Amino acid sequence: MFIDRPPVAPESRGRLLRAEARHNLVLAAPLIAAQLSFVGMHTVDTVMAGRLGPVALAAVAVGANVWFLTFIIFMGLFMSVSPIVAQRVGAGRPAAETGSLLRNTLLLAVTLGGVWTLLINLVADPVLDLLRLEAITRGLSEGYLRAISWAAIPFCLCFVMRNGCEGNGATRAPVVAGIVALLVNALANLPLMYGYLGFPALGAVGTAWGTVIAVWCMTLVYALLYRVDPRLRAMRLFAGRPSLTPELREIFTLGVPICASVVAEAWLFNLGALLMAHFGGSVVAAHQIAINFASLVFMVPLSIGLATAVRVGQAVGAGDAVTAVLRGRTGILLGAAFAVVSAICMALFSRSVVALYTGVPEIANLAVRFLMLAAIFQLFDCLQATTNGALRGFKDTRVPMAVTVSAYWLAGLPIAAWLSLGTSIGPAGVWCGFIVGLAIAAIGLGLRFQRRSRKAVFALNRSAIPSVLMP
């Protein structure tokens, strides 16, 4: 039930917007660091595998991409934990009650992690057969996948505990856990890959075992933080015995649509990379440079979107419709502002950025061209990420799923394939497809947020204003 608020004074709107922007960014800043440390684990593996030669690098790239296709599924599913926890916090429900939900979700995570481990081991052979790799590369890729499958359970546990932290607003915990995992990953890779300290030199497969060790360490760090952090300790996460209760259905009710949305976007970019392979190695390299930099920049709006989901969810849980709408709009505006700034910087400094990756003129010129197109799609990517976050705060996931899947798979991917393979545009057509898909998603999600906002405020049935914005 929504609470009543006094009418808003027009001169107060700007002040409230600025205050909420500060609260959002304070919440988002640690998430940006956490996301970068998380992405950094793969970067470390790639850089260290490069020292072993092109075969090892190719094996790690193939293994990591196949792993990622399943990784994104389970990550998306457990993203539902954040808005669920946020709404409980906003509603003032007992922390121990929320802790009981998280404890039961951890048991679900172990169960689904086991399924994930089995899935990777079952699909490794048929998927690698389809890729028709050279025998040595295929063997290393298979070893990589079978090794990293042991990270499935700890990854699922981390997904639950991280989203539990975010829903509570304890966003510094993921930073600590992420940094520890990044350092452990790098340190574990050294003996496992190169055979230092008496360990066998496992080469490319060693990077997978390094990731397994790092993720288990990250799990232990989260468990420790849930015992020592005052905000997290109040939930008494490990105070009882977990069970698979009916309330866990909400994880799937919200999580499956979120999963479908993030999978649709991630697989759009993966299939786009496969389309680029049609044009040769130089084009693939240039595409990889542009998409890698764009992905790093995307960590900012993604984190703002995660923070927005928490802020909106807590307001919805408190029954304050107008605050929820204000927080959603603020997150979207922050995304739009960052989109404009990042797009301008990409356009102005594209050649300087590319110079950090390569000095080969042929590849550099193509990468600059792709990065200019990335500046355009950055505008829409930031908007769809933050708008999606605002909608998740309302636990609105089914319509956004329909919007994003349609945008990426019925528009973006077919257009990318047609323009790149069926016209003279060539590889740039793939990026044009990205732009179209993201633009449709951003517009569709924006319209959905407007409708959801009107519905929420209408439920209140009177004008209202949040007089206090809680940090």
C-alpha positions as CSV (number, residue, x, y, z in Angstrom):
1,M,0.0,0.0,0.0
2,F,1.4,3.4,-1.0
3,I,1.9,6.1,1.6
4,D,0.5,9.6,1.4
5,R,2.8,12.6,0.8
6,P,2.2,16.4,0.8
7,P,2.0,18.2,-2.6
8,V,5.3,19.0,-4.3
9,A,6.6,22.5,-4.6
10,P,8.0,23.1,-8.2
11,E,11.1,24.8,-6.8
12,S,11.9,21.7,-4.8
13,R,12.1,19.3,-7.8
14,G,15.6,20.3,-8.8
15,R,16.9,20.0,-5.3
16,L,15.3,16.5,-4.9
17,L,16.7,15.4,-8.2
18,R,20.2,16.5,-7.3
19,A,20.0,14.8,-3.9
20,E,18.8,11.6,-5.4
21,A,21.6,11.7,-8.0
22,R,24.1,12.0,-5.2
23,H,22.6,9.0,-3.4
24,N,22.6,6.9,-6.6
25,L,26.2,7.7,-7.5
26,V,27.4,6.9,-3.9
27,L,25.7,3.5,-4.3
28,A,26.9,3.0,-7.9
29,A,30.6,4.0,-7.4
30,P,31.6,0.8,-5.5
31,L,29.7,-1.3,-8.0
32,I,31.7,0.2,-10.9
33,A,34.9,-0.9,-9.1
34,A,33.4,-4.3,-8.4
35,Q,32.4,-4.8,-12.0
36,L,35.8,-3.7,-13.3
37,S,37.6,-6.1,-10.9
38,F,35.3,-8.9,-12.0
39,V,35.9,-8.3,-15.7
40,G,39.6,-7.9,-14.9
41,M,39.8,-11.6,-14.1
42,H,39.3,-12.6,-17.7
43,T,41.6,-9.8,-18.8
44,V,44.4,-11.2,-16.6
45,D,43.8,-14.7,-18.0
46,T,44.0,-13.4,-21.5
47,V,47.2,-11.4,-21.0
48,M,48.9,-14.2,-19.2
49,A,47.8,-16.8,-21.7
50,G,49.3,-14.6,-24.5
51,R,52.8,-15.2,-23.1
52,L,52.3,-18.9,-23.8
53,G,51.8,-18.3,-27.6
54,P,48.9,-18.2,-30.0
55,V,47.6,-21.7,-29.5
56,A,47.2,-21.2,-25.7
57,L,45.6,-17.8,-26.3
58,A,43.1,-19.3,-28.8
59,A,42.3,-22.1,-26.4
60,V,41.5,-19.7,-23.6
61,A,39.5,-17.5,-25.9
62,V,37.4,-20.4,-27.2
63,G,36.9,-22.0,-23.7
64,A,36.1,-18.6,-22.1
65,N,33.5,-17.8,-24.8
66,V,31.8,-21.2,-24.5
67,W,31.8,-20.8,-20.7
68,F,30.3,-17.3,-20.9
69,L,27.3,-18.6,-22.9
70,T,26.3,-20.5,-19.8
71,F,27.7,-18.1,-17.2
72,I,25.3,-15.3,-18.3
73,I,22.3,-17.6,-17.8
74,F,22.9,-18.3,-14.1
75,M,24.1,-14.7,-13.5
76,G,20.9,-13.3,-15.0
77,L,18.7,-15.7,-13.0
78,F,20.2,-14.7,-9.6
79,M,20.0,-10.9,-10.5
80,S,16.4,-11.2,-9.2
81,V,17.8,-11.4,-5.6
82,S,18.7,-7.7,-5.6
83,P,15.2,-6.2,-6.2
84,I,13.6,-8.8,-3.9
85,V,15.9,-7.9,-1.0
86,A,15.7,-4.2,-1.8
87,Q,11.9,-4.2,-1.5
88,R,12.1,-6.2,1.8
89,V,14.5,-3.6,3.2
90,G,12.3,-0.7,2.0
91,A,9.3,-2.4,3.6
92,G,11.1,-2.6,7.0
93,R,10.8,-6.4,7.2
94,P,13.1,-8.0,9.8
95,A,16.7,-8.5,8.6
96,A,16.7,-12.1,9.9
97,E,13.7,-12.9,7.7
98,T,15.5,-11.6,4.6
99,G,18.5,-13.6,5.8
100,S,16.4,-16.7,5.9
101,L,15.4,-16.1,2.2
102,L,19.1,-15.7,1.2
103,R,20.1,-18.8,3.2
104,N,17.5,-20.8,1.3
105,T,18.6,-19.2,-2.0
106,L,22.2,-20.4,-1.3
107,L,20.9,-23.9,-1.2
108,L,19.2,-23.3,-4.5
109,A,22.6,-21.9,-5.8
110,V,24.4,-25.1,-4.8
111,T,21.7,-27.2,-6.6
112,L,21.8,-25.1,-9.8
113,G,25.6,-24.8,-9.6
114,G,25.7,-28.6,-9.7
115,V,23.4,-28.6,-12.8
116,W,25.7,-26.0,-14.4
117,T,28.8,-28.2,-13.7
118,L,27.1,-31.2,-15.3
119,L,25.9,-29.1,-18.3
120,I,29.4,-27.8,-19.1
121,N,30.8,-31.3,-19.0
122,L,28.0,-32.6,-21.2
123,V,28.2,-29.9,-23.9
124,A,32.0,-29.5,-24.1
125,D,32.5,-32.2,-26.6
126,P,29.6,-31.5,-29.0
127,V,30.2,-27.7,-29.0
128,L,33.9,-28.0,-29.6
129,D,33.2,-30.5,-32.4
130,L,31.0,-27.9,-34.1
131,L,33.8,-25.3,-34.0
132,R,36.2,-27.7,-36.0
133,L,39.3,-26.5,-34.1
134,E,42.8,-27.8,-34.6
135,A,43.5,-30.9,-32.5
136,I,45.8,-29.2,-30.0
137,T,43.6,-26.2,-29.6
138,R,40.5,-28.4,-29.2
139,G,42.3,-30.4,-26.5
140,L,43.3,-27.4,-24.5
141,S,39.8,-25.8,-24.8
142,E,38.2,-29.0,-23.6
143,G,40.6,-29.2,-20.6
144,Y,39.8,-25.5,-19.9
145,L,36.1,-26.1,-19.8
146,R,36.3,-29.3,-17.7
147,A,38.5,-27.4,-15.2
148,I,36.5,-24.2,-15.0
149,S,33.2,-26.2,-14.5
150,W,34.3,-26.6,-10.9
151,A,33.8,-22.8,-10.5
152,A,30.1,-23.2,-11.2
153,I,28.9,-23.7,-7.6
154,P,31.0,-20.9,-6.1
155,F,30.0,-18.6,-8.8
156,C,26.3,-19.2,-8.1
157,L,27.0,-18.7,-4.4
158,C,28.7,-15.4,-5.1
159,F,25.8,-14.3,-7.4
160,V,23.4,-14.8,-4.4
161,M,25.6,-13.1,-1.8
162,R,26.6,-10.2,-4.0
163,N,23.0,-9.4,-5.0
164,G,22.0,-9.7,-1.4
165,C,24.7,-7.1,-0.6
166,E,23.5,-4.8,-3.3
167,G,19.8,-5.1,-2.3
168,N,20.8,-4.0,1.2
169,G,22.8,-1.1,-0.1
170,A,26.1,-2.6,1.1
171,T,27.9,-2.1,-2.2
172,R,31.4,-1.9,-0.7
173,A,31.4,-5.7,0.0
174,P,31.5,-6.7,-3.7
175,V,34.5,-4.4,-4.2
176,V,36.4,-6.1,-1.5
177,A,35.5,-9.6,-2.7
178,G,36.2,-8.6,-6.3
179,I,39.7,-7.2,-5.6
180,V,40.6,-10.3,-3.5
181,A,39.5,-12.6,-6.4
182,L,41.4,-10.6,-8.9
183,L,44.6,-10.8,-6.9
184,V,44.2,-14.5,-6.1
185,N,43.5,-15.2,-9.8
186,A,46.7,-13.5,-10.9
187,L,48.8,-15.2,-8.2
188,A,47.3,-18.6,-8.7
189,N,47.9,-18.4,-12.5
190,L,51.6,-18.0,-12.1
191,P,52.5,-21.5,-10.7
192,L,49.6,-23.3,-12.4
193,M,50.3,-21.9,-15.9
194,Y,54.1,-21.7,-15.9
195,G,55.0,-24.5,-13.4
196,Y,56.6,-22.2,-10.8
197,L,57.1,-23.4,-7.2
198,G,57.1,-27.1,-8.2
199,F,53.6,-27.1,-9.7
200,P,53.0,-28.8,-13.0
201,A,52.9,-26.4,-15.9
202,L,49.3,-26.7,-17.0
203,G,49.4,-23.9,-19.6
204,A,46.0,-22.7,-20.8
205,V,44.2,-25.1,-18.5
206,G,46.0,-23.5,-15.6
207,T,44.1,-20.3,-16.1
208,A,40.9,-22.2,-15.6
209,W,42.1,-23.7,-12.3
210,G,43.3,-20.2,-11.3
211,T,39.8,-18.9,-11.8
212,V,38.4,-21.8,-9.7
213,I,40.7,-21.0,-6.8
214,A,39.9,-17.3,-7.1
215,V,36.1,-17.7,-7.1
216,W,36.2,-20.1,-4.1
217,C,38.3,-17.4,-2.3
218,M,35.7,-14.8,-3.3
219,T,33.0,-17.0,-1.9
220,L,34.8,-17.2,1.4
221,V,35.3,-13.4,1.5
222,Y,31.6,-12.9,1.0
223,A,30.8,-15.4,3.8
224,L,33.2,-13.5,6.1
225,L,31.7,-10.1,5.2
226,Y,28.2,-11.5,6.1
227,R,29.6,-12.2,9.5
228,V,31.5,-9.0,10.2
229,D,29.7,-6.2,8.3
230,P,27.0,-4.8,10.7
231,R,24.4,-4.3,7.9
232,L,24.9,-7.8,6.6
233,R,25.5,-9.5,10.0
234,A,21.9,-8.5,11.0
235,M,20.5,-11.0,8.5
236,R,22.2,-13.9,10.4
237,L,22.8,-15.6,7.0
238,F,24.4,-18.8,8.6
239,A,22.2,-19.0,11.7
240,G,19.9,-21.8,10.5
241,R,19.5,-24.7,8.2
242,P,18.5,-23.9,4.5
243,S,15.7,-25.5,2.7
244,L,14.1,-25.3,-0.7
245,T,10.9,-23.5,0.3
246,P,8.0,-22.3,-1.9
247,E,9.1,-18.6,-1.5
248,L,12.0,-19.4,-3.8
249,R,9.6,-19.4,-6.7
250,E,10.0,-15.6,-6.8
251,I,13.6,-16.1,-7.7
252,F,12.5,-17.8,-10.9
253,T,9.4,-15.6,-11.5
254,L,11.7,-12.5,-11.7
255,G,14.9,-14.2,-12.6
256,V,13.9,-16.0,-15.8
257,P,12.8,-12.9,-17.6
258,I,15.9,-11.0,-16.4
259,C,18.0,-14.0,-17.6
260,A,16.3,-13.9,-21.0
261,S,17.0,-10.2,-21.4
262,V,20.7,-10.4,-20.5
263,V,21.2,-13.5,-22.6
264,A,19.6,-11.9,-25.6
265,E,21.9,-8.9,-25.4
266,A,25.1,-11.0,-24.6
267,W,24.4,-13.5,-27.4
268,L,23.7,-10.7,-29.9
269,F,27.3,-9.4,-29.4
270,N,28.7,-12.9,-29.4
271,L,27.0,-13.8,-32.7
272,G,28.1,-10.4,-34.0
273,A,31.7,-11.4,-33.4
274,L,31.1,-14.6,-35.3
275,L,29.8,-12.5,-38.3
276,M,33.0,-10.5,-38.1
277,A,35.0,-13.7,-38.6
278,H,33.7,-13.8,-42.2
279,F,35.8,-10.8,-43.0
280,G,39.2,-12.1,-41.9
281,G,41.6,-11.8,-39.0
282,S,42.3,-8.0,-39.2
283,V,38.6,-7.2,-39.0
284,V,38.1,-9.6,-36.1
285,A,41.0,-7.9,-34.2
286,A,39.7,-4.4,-34.9
287,H,36.2,-5.5,-33.7
288,Q,37.7,-7.0,-30.6
289,I,39.5,-3.8,-29.7
290,A,36.4,-1.6,-30.2
291,I,34.0,-4.0,-28.4
292,N,36.5,-4.5,-25.5
293,F,36.8,-0.8,-24.8
294,A,33.0,-0.2,-25.2
295,S,32.4,-3.1,-22.7
296,L,34.7,-1.5,-20.2
297,V,32.9,1.9,-20.5
298,F,29.6,0.1,-20.2
299,M,30.5,-0.9,-16.6
300,V,29.5,2.6,-15.5
301,P,25.9,2.7,-16.8
302,L,25.5,-0.9,-15.8
303,S,26.4,-0.1,-12.3
304,I,24.1,3.0,-12.3
305,G,21.4,0.6,-13.4
306,L,22.1,-1.8,-10.6
307,A,22.1,1.1,-8.1
308,T,18.8,2.4,-9.5
309,A,17.2,-1.0,-9.1
310,V,18.1,-1.0,-5.4
311,R,17.0,2.6,-4.9
312,V,13.7,2.1,-6.7
313,G,13.1,-1.3,-5.0
314,Q,13.6,0.2,-1.5
315,A,11.1,3.0,-2.3
316,V,8.6,0.5,-3.6
317,G,9.0,-1.7,-0.6
318,A,8.3,1.4,1.6
319,G,5.1,2.0,-0.4
320,D,6.3,5.4,-1.7
321,A,5.3,5.4,-5.4
322,V,6.5,8.9,-6.1
323,T,9.9,8.4,-4.6
324,A,10.2,5.2,-6.6
325,V,9.4,7.1,-9.8
326,L,11.8,9.9,-8.9
327,R,14.6,7.5,-8.3
328,G,14.0,5.7,-11.5
329,R,14.0,8.9,-13.6
330,T,17.1,10.1,-11.8
331,G,18.9,6.8,-12.7
332,I,17.8,7.1,-16.3
333,L,18.9,10.8,-16.5
334,L,22.3,9.8,-15.0
335,G,22.6,7.1,-17.7
336,A,21.7,9.7,-20.4
337,A,24.3,12.2,-19.1
338,F,27.0,9.6,-19.0
339,A,26.0,8.4,-22.5
340,V,26.5,11.8,-24.0
341,V,29.9,12.4,-22.3
342,S,31.2,9.0,-23.2
343,A,30.0,9.2,-26.8
344,I,31.7,12.5,-27.3
345,C,35.0,11.2,-25.7
346,M,34.9,8.1,-27.9
347,A,34.4,10.2,-31.0
348,L,37.1,12.7,-30.1
349,F,39.8,10.3,-28.7
350,S,39.1,7.2,-30.7
351,R,42.5,7.1,-32.3
352,S,44.3,7.6,-28.9
353,V,42.2,4.7,-27.4
354,V,43.1,2.4,-30.3
355,A,46.7,3.2,-30.0
356,L,46.7,1.6,-26.5
357,Y,45.7,-1.7,-28.2
358,T,47.6,-1.9,-31.4
359,G,50.1,-0.1,-33.7
360,V,49.2,-2.0,-36.8
361,P,47.8,0.6,-39.3
362,E,45.4,-1.7,-41.0
363,I,43.8,-2.9,-37.7
364,A,44.0,0.6,-36.1
365,N,42.1,2.3,-38.9
366,L,39.3,-0.3,-38.8
367,A,39.1,-0.1,-35.0
368,V,38.8,3.7,-35.1
369,R,35.9,3.3,-37.5
370,F,34.2,0.8,-35.3
371,L,34.8,2.9,-32.2
372,M,33.0,5.8,-33.9
373,L,30.0,3.5,-34.3
374,A,30.4,2.4,-30.7
375,A,30.0,6.0,-29.7
376,I,26.6,6.0,-31.3
377,F,25.4,2.8,-29.8
378,Q,26.8,3.9,-26.4
379,L,23.9,6.5,-26.3
380,F,21.3,3.8,-26.5
381,D,23.2,1.2,-24.5
382,C,23.4,3.5,-21.4
383,L,19.7,4.3,-21.6
384,Q,18.5,0.7,-21.9
385,A,20.8,-0.4,-19.0
386,T,19.6,2.2,-16.6
387,T,15.9,2.0,-17.6
388,N,16.1,-1.8,-17.2
389,G,17.5,-1.2,-13.7
390,A,14.6,1.1,-12.8
391,L,12.0,-1.4,-14.0
392,R,13.7,-4.2,-12.1
393,G,13.3,-2.1,-8.9
394,F,9.5,-2.3,-9.6
395,K,9.9,-6.1,-10.1
396,D,8.8,-5.5,-13.7
397,T,10.7,-8.0,-15.7
398,R,8.3,-9.8,-18.1
399,V,7.5,-6.9,-20.5
400,P,11.1,-5.7,-20.5
401,M,12.1,-9.3,-21.5
402,A,9.7,-9.2,-24.4
403,V,11.0,-5.8,-25.5
404,T,14.7,-6.7,-25.3
405,V,14.5,-10.1,-26.9
406,S,12.4,-8.7,-29.7
407,A,14.8,-5.7,-30.2
408,Y,18.0,-7.8,-30.2
409,W,16.8,-11.0,-32.0
410,L,14.0,-9.8,-34.3
411,A,15.7,-6.5,-35.3
412,G,19.3,-6.1,-34.3
413,L,20.7,-9.5,-35.3
414,P,18.8,-9.9,-38.7
415,I,19.8,-6.3,-39.6
416,A,23.4,-7.0,-38.6
417,A,23.5,-10.1,-40.7
418,W,21.8,-8.5,-43.7
419,L,23.9,-5.3,-43.8
420,S,27.2,-7.1,-43.2
421,L,26.7,-10.1,-45.5
422,G,24.1,-8.9,-48.0
423,T,25.2,-5.3,-48.8
424,S,28.3,-3.4,-49.6
425,I,28.5,-1.9,-46.0
426,G,30.5,-4.9,-44.9
427,P,31.6,-5.4,-41.3
428,A,30.3,-2.0,-40.3
429,G,26.9,-3.5,-40.9
430,V,27.3,-5.6,-37.7
431,W,27.7,-2.4,-35.7
432,C,24.7,-0.8,-37.4
433,G,22.7,-3.9,-36.3
434,F,23.9,-3.3,-32.7
435,I,22.8,0.3,-32.9
436,V,19.3,-0.5,-34.2
437,G,18.8,-3.3,-31.7
438,L,19.9,-1.1,-28.7
439,A,17.9,1.9,-30.0
440,I,14.7,-0.1,-30.2
441,A,15.3,-1.6,-26.7
442,A,16.0,1.8,-25.2
443,I,12.8,3.3,-26.7
444,G,10.7,0.3,-25.8
445,L,12.0,0.2,-22.2
446,G,11.6,4.0,-21.9
447,L,7.9,3.7,-22.9
448,R,7.4,0.9,-20.5
449,F,8.9,2.9,-17.6
450,Q,6.6,5.8,-18.4
451,R,3.6,3.5,-18.3
452,R,4.8,1.8,-15.1
453,S,5.4,5.2,-13.5
454,R,1.9,6.4,-14.3
455,K,0.5,3.1,-13.0
456,A,2.4,3.4,-9.7
457,V,1.4,7.0,-9.1
458,F,-2.2,6.3,-10.1
459,A,-2.3,3.6,-7.4
460,L,-1.5,6.3,-4.9
461,N,-4.4,8.3,-6.5
462,R,-3.1,11.7,-5.5
463,S,-0.1,14.0,-6.1
464,A,2.7,13.4,-3.7
465,I,6.3,14.1,-3.0
466,P,9.0,12.3,-1.1
467,S,9.9,14.8,1.6
468,V,12.9,12.8,2.7
469,L,15.3,11.0,0.5
470,M,17.1,8.4,2.5
471,P,20.8,7.9,1.8
